[in-house]
Amino acid sequence: MRFATNTHDSLPLYLLAPQDLAGWLATQSHAHQAWLVATGFDASLGDTRILPGTDGRPCAAVAGIGTDTARLRLRFWSARIAASLPQGSFSLDQSALASPLVGPALDQVALGWLLAGYRFTRYAKAKPLAASLIAPEGVDSHRLEIMAAAEALTRDLINTPTNDMGPDALEAAFFELGHQFGATMTAIRGASLLEQNFPMIHAVGRAAAQAPRLLDLRWGKAGPKLTLVGKGVCFDTGGLDIKPASGMLLMKKDMGGAATVMGLAQMVMALNLPIQLRVLVPAVENAISANAFRPKDILTSRAGLTVEVNNTDAEGRLILADALALAREENPDWLISMATLTGAARVALGPDLSPYFTDDPIVSAALERGAAHASDPVWRLPFWPAYEKDIEPGIADLDNAPSGGFAGAITAALFLRRFAGDDTRYTHFDIYGWSPADLPARPKGGVGMGARAILNALPDVLGI
């Protein structure tokens, strides 16, 4: 997932819009004109042809970029072009376009090509992407390659099934990431969670064969403090409120929040940003055994708030709560949680958009700009104060699963904010972490969401 370096042998790849096709064709050889007309090339989005040279070997390629509307409806459309080209390296030629692609639009083309090279090969071979791209003029190739590598890490972690990505393996991957960049890591496991006051992480994970744990990474000696908290539920049976079999099919991805903050952390460290980074991942498996936590149990959290468990399948917010309480104790300049938390968020926004919650207009504006520049769409949802009463059961301070079924993503976010604190600049992402269909640069399987938007927002939010 890197740009090509063999510029001497690269072939030109002409980008063409439908309205520019006729004028460009008129400048080409009769043979190429006849070939493109005979094969029906119309410059629609993703329409690609190889142009043969006089010796029969490819001498160039042409690819349609379609209409503005078509491009808006297909993110990373360049990946479709990349997949249709033969072995070799290609350099973009936009000379025929009346409106050449620049800025974020050109970044999307380049990043989409890199992401098209992702393959998950741990259990089966996969044919690699044949065509490579020379980094287009005007893009930050180093930054884009770092983004693509971080996305690959996130996808690999999510795609790996729980028999190979339980809490032990997630911890190993977490430590390996830190070692690459000279970070400091610790892990609090099993009964030590109780001794060090992380009772809800322990309660959720104590029934599993692999002990629950809290992973902690620190990197950077100076600058503003950024703390990332990622949900690391390596598998979720639902606990004693057991899911149906169909509901467990994707539960290997319930550590998608952890995988995404790890990808984001990799970008921050690889770019050597001038910040103090902390990453917290509560890693558990929500399993069923004689010692599993039960419906109607009341847990006392690290923050001292009591929580009535009205559904053991709403476990993610419990483990995040203890981690957020720890994070708050250091007064970070920006505290972010990422989790595959609620089905309500998927119903509201589907699998492509990353819903996020913030009360801070600076954060919101920065994320919107960052998302647009990184082809990483986000959408703001409210911390709606009128729903606070729904998470207050009366018998305890908080309810982990309010009845009624309304506004589930919002009530979950409000629950988490109780632990992050009103005095903390806090943002919560309720991501899906999965592409349900094969799409350009986003094959079916695990996918990062929101990390690039956050990365691009860091300068505006933290002043770096």
Protein Blocks (a to p, Z undefined) as FASTA:
>chain_A
ZZdfblmlpccdddddfklmmmmmmmpcfklmmmmmmnopahighiacddddfkopafbd
cddebjfklmmmmghklmmmmmmpccddddddfklpmbacehjllmmmmmmmmmmmpccf
klbccdddfbdcdddehiafklmmmmmmmmmmmmmmmmpcfklmcfklmmmmmmmmmmmn
opacdddehjllmmnopaklmmmmmmpmbdcddddddedjedcdddddddfbfbdehpjm
lcdfklmmmmmmmmmmmmmmmmmmmmmmmnopabddddddddddddddfkbccehiacdd
fkopacddfbfklmmlmmmmmmmmmmmmnopabdcddddfbfklmmmnojmbccdddfbf
klmmmmmmmmmmnopacddddddfklmmmmmgolambdfbdghjiaklmmmmmmmmmmno
pkbccdddddekiafbdcehiagddddehjlmmmmmmmmmnoZZ
